[in-house]
Amino acid sequence: MGNLVANTYCVEIEYCTQCRWLLRAAWMAQELLTTFDADLTAVSLMPGTGGVFEVRLNEVVLFNRKAMERFPESKELKQLIRDHIAPDRSLGHSDKPVATP
């Protein structure tokens, strides 16, 4: 897809169909669309295999489940996307750091 026009932001969420991660990917897409409704041009769900769960913004990988050995938190993805498209924007409660034990 690429960044065809200035301020055009497209998110791709590639998920494993063998692992049945469609619902997780769809929920994450809904969270991103709700938070960035005026900023994102598209959020695409892309079926994959082999345990993939990867989130890309304009073809740049923001999160890879295999590399991180875990799934992303919605708050984490929102912060990553915000840092690319509107670094000065507050995400409200999603900006608060996670408490560590």
Long-range contacts (C-beta under 8 A, 24 or more apart in sequence): 1-42, 1-58, 1-59, 2-58, 2-59, 3-58, 7-39, 7-85, 8-41, 8-58, 9-36, 9-39, 9-40, 9-41, 9-57, 9-58, 9-81, 9-84, 9-85, 10-40, 10-41, 10-42, 10-43, 10-44, 10-57, 10-58, 11-40, 11-42, 11-43, 11-44, 11-55, 11-56, 11-57, 11-81, 12-43, 12-44, 12-46, 12-54, 12-55, 12-56, 12-59, 13-43, 13-44, 13-45, 13-46, 13-53, 13-54, 13-55, 13-56, 14-46, 14-47, 14-48, 14-52, 14-53, 14-54, 14-55, 14-56, 15-45, 15-46, 15-47, 15-48, 15-52, 15-53, 16-48, 16-49, 16-50, 16-51, 16-52, 16-53, 17-47, 17-48, 17-49, 18-49, 18-50, 18-51, 19-51, 21-53, 22-47, 24-53, 24-71, 25-53, 27-74, 28-55, 28-72, 28-74, 28-77, 31-74, 31-77, 31-78, 32-77, 32-78, 32-81, 35-78, 35-91, 35-94, 36-78, 36-81, 36-82, 36-85, 39-85, 39-86, 55-80, 57-81, 57-84, 57-85, 60-84, 73-98
